[in-house]
Amino acid sequence: MPAYKPEDCDIHLMEALNRGDLEASVALYEPNATFVPEPSGPIVSGRAAIREVIKGYLELKLHMTRETRVLMHNEGGFALTGGIWKATGTDADGKPIVMGGHSTEVVRRQPDGTWLFMIDNPWWAGSE
C-alpha cells in the first residue's frame, strides 16, 4: 500500500512486518535508502541490503507496535518522522525476545506524490 502522508511509511512498514510481507516492507524504501539495522552495527544502503536485514527480522516472527509522529515537514518534499516502537518474537532457539526503541526517519515525497524512506534509524530519536 502506498504511503500518501509521511507518517504512513512507518504505519505501513509496521503492518507489513506484522504480516510477514517482505516485499511490501522493502517497497517502502527508496532504491538507495540507508538503514541502521542495530544500535551499534554498520549502516546498510540500498534495497538489496535492506531486504536482507528485514528478512532476518521476519525470521524472528516479530509482532510490532508503534506510536508514530511527524517531527518536521517542509514544502520541499522532506519530512522527519519518529516514534516509539516495541517488537516481540522468538529467536532461532524458540526463546522469547523483546526489542524496542525510539526511532528517527527521513522520508521523501516521490514524483507520484507518495512517500518513501530515505533514512531509517529505528534505534535513535535524539537526546532523551
Backbone as JSON, one array per atom type, in Angstrom:
{
  "sequence": "MPAYKPEDCDIHLMEALNRGDLEASVALYEPNATFVPEPSGPIVSGRAAIREVIKGYLELKLHMTRETRVLMHNEGGFALTGGIWKATGTDADGKPIVMGGHSTEVVRRQPDGTWLFMIDNPWWAGSE",
  "N": [[0.85, -1.17, 0.0], [0.64, 2.17, -0.89], [2.32, 5.0, 0.61], [0.78, 7.89, 1.49], [1.07, 10.01, 3.14], [3.66, 11.41, 5.2], [3.89, 10.0, 7.7], [2.67, 7.62, 7.08], [4.55, 5.89, 6.02], [5.91, 4.71, 8.23], [3.7, 3.51, 9.51], [2.7, 1.74, 7.54], [4.97, 0.13, 7.21], [5.15, -1.13, 9.72], [2.75, -2.58, 9.65], [3.23, -4.27, 7.43], [5.47, -5.72, 8.34], [4.3, -7.06, 10.5], [2.56, -8.71, 9.11], [4.37, -10.3, 7.89], [5.32, -9.67, 5.39], [7.65, -9.38, 3.19], [8.25, -8.13, 0.66], [6.43, -5.96, 0.54], [7.37, -4.5, 2.69], [10.02, -3.78, 1.91], [9.44, -2.27, -0.34], [8.76, 0.19, 0.65], [10.99, 1.73, 0.83], [13.35, 3.98, -0.64], [15.3, 3.34, -3.62], [18.08, 3.7, -3.0], [18.13, 3.94, -0.26], [19.06, 4.38, 3.22], [19.71, 2.4, 6.08], [19.7, 1.57, 9.53], [20.54, -1.24, 11.02], [21.16, -2.24, 13.6], [21.73, -1.08, 16.97], [24.49, -0.43, 17.4], [25.68, -1.29, 15.15], [26.84, -1.7, 11.7], [25.84, 0.58, 9.09], [23.48, 0.02, 6.49], [22.96, 0.24, 2.96], [20.73, 0.71, 0.23], [18.16, -1.16, -1.46], [18.56, -3.97, -1.73], [20.32, -4.69, 0.36], [18.81, -3.77, 2.53], [16.6, -5.43, 2.25], [17.72, -7.91, 3.02], [18.24, -7.43, 5.75], [15.63, -6.96, 6.72], [14.5, -9.4, 6.1], [15.81, -11.04, 7.94], [14.71, -9.98, 10.31], [12.05, -10.77, 9.92], [12.28, -13.51, 10.14], [12.37, -13.81, 12.84], [9.79, -13.68, 13.52], [8.4, -11.39, 14.41], [6.17, -9.29, 16.27], [4.97, -6.13, 15.97], [4.47, -3.02, 17.6], [3.65, 0.47, 17.53], [4.08, 3.98, 18.01], [3.71, 6.7, 16.09], [5.1, 9.8, 14.97], [5.06, 12.88, 13.16], [7.77, 14.78, 13.0], [8.87, 16.96, 11.76], [8.21, 18.81, 8.83], [8.5, 19.86, 5.47], [7.84, 22.09, 2.7], [9.36, 21.31, 0.61], [9.3, 18.63, 0.18], [10.37, 16.83, 2.02], [10.37, 15.01, 5.1], [10.7, 14.62, 8.6], [10.33, 11.96, 10.62], [9.34, 10.1, 13.54], [9.25, 7.86, 16.34], [8.03, 5.7, 18.95], [8.7, 2.36, 19.44], [7.95, -1.15, 19.79], [8.83, -4.53, 19.69], [8.07, -7.94, 19.69], [9.01, -11.37, 19.73], [10.42, -14.53, 18.68], [13.57, -16.13, 19.1], [16.03, -18.04, 17.18], [16.23, -20.33, 18.7], [13.8, -20.59, 19.81], [13.34, -19.03, 22.0], [11.78, -16.37, 23.8], [11.94, -12.99, 22.65], [12.41, -9.5, 23.17], [12.31, -6.35, 21.78], [12.93, -2.87, 21.42], [12.59, 0.67, 20.88], [13.41, 4.12, 20.2], [12.72, 5.8, 17.37], [14.04, 7.48, 14.41], [13.35, 8.86, 11.29], [13.92, 9.82, 7.88], [11.86, 10.81, 5.37], [10.87, 11.0, 1.93], [9.01, 12.82, -0.46], [7.79, 11.39, -3.38], [7.86, 11.64, -7.03], [5.29, 10.83, -7.84], [3.71, 11.59, -5.75], [3.6, 9.95, -3.54], [5.21, 8.74, -0.52], [8.48, 7.72, 0.56], [10.88, 5.91, 2.55], [13.98, 7.45, 3.13], [16.07, 7.58, 4.9], [16.37, 5.43, 7.62], [16.39, 4.99, 10.93], [15.9, 2.96, 13.39], [16.79, 3.03, 15.98], [17.39, 5.44, 17.2], [16.42, 8.56, 18.44], [17.31, 11.1, 18.96], [18.51, 13.15, 21.72], [17.54, 12.15, 24.98]],
  "CA": [[0.0, 0.0, 0.0], [1.47, 3.38, -0.95], [2.26, 5.97, 1.71], [0.35, 9.18, 0.97], [1.49, 11.0, 4.13], [4.95, 10.96, 5.73], [3.75, 9.01, 8.78], [2.21, 6.35, 6.52], [5.7, 4.99, 5.82], [6.08, 3.93, 9.46], [2.5, 2.71, 9.77], [2.66, 0.64, 6.57], [6.06, -0.79, 7.5], [4.74, -1.94, 10.87], [1.72, -3.52, 9.21], [3.86, -5.27, 6.56], [6.28, -6.61, 9.19], [3.39, -7.91, 11.27], [2.02, -9.71, 8.17], [5.47, -11.09, 7.35], [5.37, -9.34, 3.97], [8.98, -8.83, 2.88], [8.24, -7.24, -0.49], [5.74, -4.72, 0.9], [8.27, -3.78, 3.58], [11.13, -3.23, 1.13], [8.89, -1.3, -1.29], [8.61, 1.48, 1.32], [12.3, 2.38, 0.83], [13.92, 4.43, -1.9], [16.31, 2.38, -4.09], [19.37, 3.89, -2.34], [17.88, 4.31, 1.13], [20.01, 3.98, 4.26], [19.03, 1.77, 7.2], [20.56, 1.21, 10.65], [19.93, -2.48, 11.5], [21.45, -2.5, 15.01], [22.14, 0.16, 17.63], [25.91, -0.11, 17.25], [26.18, -2.01, 13.99], [27.09, -0.92, 10.49], [24.7, 1.08, 8.33], [23.37, -0.6, 5.18], [22.35, 1.11, 1.95], [20.14, 0.05, -0.94], [17.06, -2.1, -1.2], [19.03, -5.36, -1.59], [20.84, -4.84, 1.72], [17.68, -3.6, 3.45], [15.8, -6.66, 2.13], [18.36, -8.95, 3.84], [18.01, -7.1, 7.16], [14.22, -7.19, 7.04], [14.31, -10.85, 6.04], [16.25, -11.53, 9.24], [13.7, -9.6, 11.3], [10.86, -11.58, 9.7], [12.56, -14.85, 10.65], [12.09, -13.77, 14.28], [8.33, -13.65, 13.65], [8.12, -10.27, 15.3], [4.93, -8.53, 16.26], [5.42, -4.78, 16.28], [3.55, -1.92, 17.9], [4.38, 1.71, 17.31], [3.44, 5.29, 18.05], [4.46, 7.48, 15.1], [4.87, 11.25, 14.92], [5.8, 13.68, 12.18], [8.51, 15.74, 13.8], [9.13, 18.15, 10.97], [7.8, 18.62, 7.44], [8.65, 21.11, 4.72], [7.19, 22.1, 1.39], [10.3, 20.76, -0.36], [9.09, 17.2, -0.01], [11.06, 16.02, 3.01], [9.78, 15.02, 6.43], [11.4, 13.89, 9.66], [9.36, 11.25, 11.45], [9.92, 9.35, 14.64], [8.26, 7.19, 17.17], [8.41, 4.71, 19.96], [8.26, 1.07, 18.95], [8.26, -2.34, 20.55], [8.64, -5.74, 18.91], [8.24, -9.19, 20.42], [9.11, -12.52, 18.83], [11.2, -15.65, 19.19], [14.84, -16.31, 18.41], [16.18, -19.32, 16.48], [16.07, -21.42, 19.66], [12.44, -20.56, 20.34], [13.27, -18.22, 23.21], [11.16, -15.07, 23.55], [12.78, -11.8, 22.62], [11.71, -8.22, 23.18], [13.15, -5.25, 21.33], [12.2, -1.62, 21.34], [13.44, 1.84, 20.76], [12.91, 5.41, 19.74], [13.24, 5.87, 16.01], [14.04, 8.69, 13.61], [13.39, 8.55, 9.87], [13.73, 10.87, 6.9], [11.09, 10.32, 4.24], [10.85, 11.98, 0.84], [7.88, 12.72, -1.38], [8.18, 10.92, -4.71], [7.18, 12.37, -8.1], [3.87, 10.46, -7.92], [3.02, 12.09, -4.56], [3.74, 9.04, -2.41], [6.39, 8.95, 0.32], [9.34, 6.56, 0.82], [12.01, 6.12, 3.46], [15.29, 7.78, 2.61], [16.93, 7.17, 6.01], [15.58, 4.81, 8.67], [17.18, 4.6, 12.1], [14.97, 2.56, 14.43], [17.44, 2.99, 17.29], [17.79, 6.73, 17.73], [15.47, 9.68, 18.26], [17.89, 12.29, 19.58], [18.79, 13.04, 23.15], [16.35, 11.91, 25.79]],
  "C": [[0.9, 1.24, 0.0], [1.27, 4.28, 0.27], [1.93, 7.33, 1.12], [0.62, 10.33, 1.93], [2.81, 10.51, 4.71], [4.82, 9.85, 6.79], [3.25, 7.66, 8.28], [3.35, 5.38, 6.29], [5.88, 4.1, 7.05], [4.89, 3.0, 9.72], [2.45, 1.51, 8.83], [3.79, -0.35, 6.8], [5.7, -1.69, 8.67], [3.72, -2.99, 10.44], [2.32, -4.64, 8.34], [4.72, -6.24, 7.37], [5.39, -7.56, 9.98], [2.74, -8.99, 10.4], [3.1, -10.65, 7.67], [5.69, -10.84, 5.88], [6.67, -8.61, 3.63], [8.92, -7.8, 1.76], [7.54, -5.92, -0.19], [6.61, -3.87, 1.82], [9.36, -3.07, 2.79], [10.64, -2.14, 0.17], [8.7, 0.08, -0.67], [9.92, 2.27, 1.38], [12.69, 2.83, -0.56], [15.01, 3.43, -2.32], [17.66, 2.49, -3.38], [19.23, 4.32, -0.88], [18.97, 3.77, 2.05], [19.23, 3.48, 5.46], [20.06, 1.39, 8.27], [19.98, -0.05, 11.29], [20.12, -2.78, 12.99], [21.93, -1.21, 15.66], [23.6, 0.53, 17.42], [26.52, -0.8, 16.04], [26.4, -1.12, 12.79], [25.77, -0.5, 9.83], [24.68, 0.35, 6.99], [22.66, 0.37, 4.24], [21.84, 0.27, 0.79], [19.11, -0.99, -0.55], [17.53, -3.54, -1.0], [19.53, -5.61, -0.16], [19.72, -4.71, 2.75], [16.79, -4.84, 3.42], [16.38, -7.76, 3.03], [18.15, -8.69, 5.34], [16.57, -7.4, 7.54], [13.9, -8.68, 7.02], [14.71, -11.49, 7.37], [15.26, -11.19, 10.35], [12.47, -10.5, 11.16], [11.05, -13.01, 10.19], [12.32, -14.95, 12.15], [10.6, -13.78, 14.57], [7.9, -12.59, 14.65], [6.68, -9.78, 15.17], [5.29, -7.15, 16.77], [4.24, -3.87, 16.61], [4.35, -0.64, 17.84], [3.48, 2.92, 17.49], [4.3, 6.18, 17.16], [4.08, 8.95, 15.18], [5.63, 11.84, 13.74], [6.46, 14.78, 12.98], [8.71, 17.05, 13.07], [8.77, 17.84, 9.52], [8.02, 19.93, 6.71], [8.0, 20.97, 3.36], [8.1, 21.53, 0.3], [10.19, 19.26, -0.55], [9.88, 16.3, 0.9], [10.31, 16.09, 4.33], [10.67, 14.2, 7.36], [10.31, 13.27, 10.52], [10.08, 10.53, 12.57], [8.83, 8.69, 15.44], [8.89, 6.27, 18.19], [7.86, 3.38, 19.48], [8.67, -0.05, 19.9], [7.96, -3.54, 19.66], [8.91, -6.95, 19.8], [8.27, -10.32, 19.41], [9.87, -13.64, 19.5], [12.49, -15.77, 18.41], [14.9, -17.7, 17.79], [16.0, -20.52, 17.39], [14.68, -21.46, 20.27], [12.29, -19.75, 21.61], [12.63, -16.88, 22.89], [12.19, -13.95, 23.54], [11.88, -10.57, 22.62], [12.71, -7.16, 22.75], [12.29, -4.0, 21.33], [13.15, -0.46, 21.22], [12.66, 3.08, 20.38], [13.54, 5.62, 18.37], [13.22, 7.28, 15.43], [14.19, 8.27, 12.16], [13.29, 9.84, 9.06], [12.99, 10.22, 5.73], [11.02, 11.42, 3.19], [9.65, 11.72, -0.06], [8.43, 12.36, -2.76], [7.42, 11.7, -5.78], [5.69, 12.05, -8.22], [3.06, 10.89, -6.7], [3.08, 11.16, -3.36], [5.04, 9.35, -1.67], [7.14, 7.64, 0.5], [10.42, 6.93, 1.82], [13.27, 6.45, 2.66], [16.36, 7.34, 3.62], [16.02, 6.6, 7.09], [16.51, 4.34, 9.77], [16.22, 4.26, 13.23], [15.51, 2.72, 15.85], [17.72, 4.35, 17.89], [16.75, 7.8, 17.44], [16.02, 10.94, 18.94], [18.12, 12.08, 21.05], [17.49, 12.91, 23.92], [16.53, 12.48, 27.17]]
}
